[in-house]
């Protein structure tokens, strides 16, 4: 009897240890399962999105599950999901698209305590969207391909009509890309609609491909698939840094620009976490990370070599409210009078 009792007493510590291990495992699994997450649609360049969202998770413990979409795709996805939103925030993308989403009732207002870090002209007065950085439309040219064609890098919109550039230009499709719509809106604001569309018809003859994404023409030009691409300067600086033989130039007549923005998606199911991400995006910490990817944030932080501040570029007197209101009509006109005439 004493032997049996002694054996039982020896087993108790082992049982207690096993129970403790099980409890720790269960607690750990509960902590993991309880980790806050936020689902985001992003129009940022993928390495930029990964950099920012990983840093946000490190700072807050909130995991970002993100899907990369072009600006037009993001608006279309939110519209298709408006009765059952699958994401809670849209991060990045041309401000024109954010204005379009607001006008369609796809986003909701939010007054972030950090919004005061952004100049008032670069945030919605009704608090539906807030700008995070600015980027100018520019030309990227492959030096080797231009040498073969015997021409210099373009420095004006008219240079893109050179006969030597037939089939040598890439730009995105304005139906899927805010970058490409910014191109159309820029020309209309420069010259008026009639002149701009006559130009677009001539320009169309030199286009090799209309890509889905606004960034796609930049690496394609770096690889020499075409001589010239049209996109935003910060994305093109990345191609330079990767060692490709390219030049970046701006239209001397004046160029348009994007105000990359953030918005909360109406009816999003993770709004508490989404607001934390929104607030974080408007901090110096986020601005420094953005600047490391060659963009020009609205918060004053050191810029990377090659990044060009908007103050150093001849930009048009851009009316984003007008451009957002006219987008559907102008894109449809472009489809009918330019693209479908191919």
ABEGO torsion letter per residue (X at the ends): XAAAAAAAAAAAAAAAAAAAAAAAAAAAAAAAAABBBBBBBBABBAAAAAAAAAAAAAAAGBBBBBBBBBAAAAAAAAAAAAABBABABBBEEBAAAAAAAAAAGABBBBBBAAAAABBAAABBAAGABBBABBBBBBBBBBAAAAAAAGBBBBABAAAAABAAABGABBBBBAAABAAAAAAAAAAAAAAEAAAAAAAAAAAAAABABBBABAAAAAAAAAAGABABBBBBAAAAAAAAAAGBBBBBBBBAAEBBBBBBBBBBBBGBAAAAAAAAAAAAAABAAAAAAAAAAGBBBABBBBBBBGBBBAAABBBBBBBAAAAAAAAAAAAAAAAAAAAAAX
